[in-house]
Amino acid sequence: MPHTKFGFSISTPPVVLNLIIINALMLLLTYMFRSSFSIDLVELLGLYYPGSEHFRPYQIVTHMFMHGGIDHLVFNMLALWMFGRVLEQVWGGKRFLFYYLATGLGAAALHTLVNFIEITHLQNQANALLVNFTPETFSAFVQSHFADYYPQVLDHGLAAWTQDPSNLSLMAKCQELAHELIHLQMDIPTVGASGAVFGVLLAFGVLFPNAVIYLLIPPIPIKAKWFVILYAGLELYLGVSQPGSTIAHFAHLGGMLFGLLILWYWRRSKN
């Protein structure tokens, strides 16, 4: 059986292999159900904000096996194969599976906490907005927090209200739009194995800090420890600078954080 220079087999161990198969099958089922039955499994199994009417407790687990498309799946499964197979050979299947699921759940926890903070902030701003609700203040609120939806908001009442600011009917319609935008933020499902995969990446960097990773973009070699640190820093920067992004940066950081805590606990227990 072929081995790497570190002595690890390049074959795929059973847990990693089955995780890849399950994730691929779930994406295939997503396409089949959508085309054949008009059922969107992402809406059923993706993780919603707990305040959303679409939230179900089982989504805390099922969202880890759902993906938004082939590119999303391939990126996550390639990373799982590259780093996860080494960890499974070191730890064994049971410990690796526990770590993978635990970091995925930890990622969901941090992501949900950040969502709670962001949505609470939006609700407070919307309530304050009602005290001085004018076309100008509402326009500034939408452009600041929901810039992608600004054209639709204009079409659905803001443009008309701007032309006729004394129209109470148009003002009430825009007030409803403000609350709908916040609910829209709650109703965006989170999917993907990224949180668990980032936990796997963190563990690889901790266990093999000097292993050299060859990046595709840019095509340069880098030690695992620096790759993990730089990637974590990038995710933190993007998460802070792009609140409300469709990419769950804090879920990625959550996987790393919970992975670090698990590794610390294991090392402490061993000593």
Buried (B, 14 or more C-beta within 10 A) or exposed (E): EEEEEEEBEEEBBEBBBEBBEEBBEBBEBBEEBBEEEEEEBBEBBBBBBEBBEBBEEEBBBBBBBBBBEEEBBEBBBEBBBBBBBBBBBBBEBEBBBEBBBBBBBBBBBBBBEBBEEBBEEBBEBBEEBEEEBBBEBBBEBBEEBBEEBEEEBBEBBBBBBBEEEEBEEBBEBBBEBBEBBBEEBBBBBBBBBBBBBBBBBBBBBBBBBEBEBEEEEEEEEBBBBEBBEEBBEEBBEBBEEEBBEEBBBBBBBBBBBBBBEBBEEEEEEEE
